Amino acid sequence: MGRYTARRCVLAVAQCLVVLVAVFALGALLPGDTAGVLLAEQGTPEQVAALRERLGLDRPAWERFGDWFGGLLTGDLGRSLMTGVPVAGEVGRRLTDSLVLALPAFVLVIAAAPLLGIVTGMREGTRLDRTLNAAAVVLHAVPEFVLGLLMIASLSLATGLLPATAVGLNGTALLAQPAVLVMPVIALAARQVCDLARQIRAGVAQQRDGPLAEHLRLLGMRERTVVVRHIVPNALGPAAQQFARCVEGLLGGAVLVEALFGVQGLGTGFVEAAQNRDVPLVQGYALLFAGTAVVVHLAGDLASHRLAPRREATA
């Protein structure tokens, strides 16, 4: 386990370095720049050129990358070209609002998906299994944005049960009005619950009738012990990697869900920064998203290896 962990950590560091280069390159390749956005059609070419020089946008890409990378080593992500505020502070402010939305969705995924997957896997082929599996397939086919619109139409506009938007609320104000979070949390978590539950269901169904479970039953071990100590851990090993992909899905879905419900989090901040061609801010958001993806995949691989080490025997 120690050697495998060391190899995966080295690979994660290499992935982070690749991400750093990719994030900077993608930011530099955005069409237009902040100078053009700030001056729009009112600025003359000379004014645009002067502003580009003042913002440092006329410097060679390799030189700007060197400064940016050097700042990263000291924790300095630079400053927004639009507002002048530190990128780290702006991303941190948006992160707080995103966590208010993402953490309940995360809890919903890790609570509901294993429960549904284990229940349906142990009852494969029953009416309950067929019903829940059909519902999961239908729900998974509905994008987050469409599901959010359907909930707004039915639970807010038609019945008035829940508020339709969180515009004007952030941070503690969102926590003070939890009803505002119900629909965006469900919209964000629904597809991820379906993905993870179906993965766990397949693993549980396979392990339930596998040779190990049958052998333990023949030895007289109680069914509950077989399920808790052998079937579920062996089924959750492969699902750990799927769980890492679910976290990525939460990050990607947040862009649409936050825009739909008016939550001023990382998703809306990233879109606004891209529209303004605010490269340092775009790079800050992209670095956070990519770094999170690398970390959760590392955690997923380690958890999978720990729960089912035989899967990595040849790694």
KARA-V274147 format. One record per helix or strand of 2 or more residues. SS is the DSSP state (a for helix, b for strand). FROM is the first residue (numbers start at 0). LEN is the number of residues. Records with the same first field share a line. If there is no record, write none. Layout:
SS: FROM-LEN + FROM-LEN
This chain:
a: 1-27 + 33-6 + 44-11 + 60-13 + 86-36 + 126-14 + 143-14 + 171-5 + 178-30 + 210-8 + 222-39 + 265-10 + 278-29 + 308-4
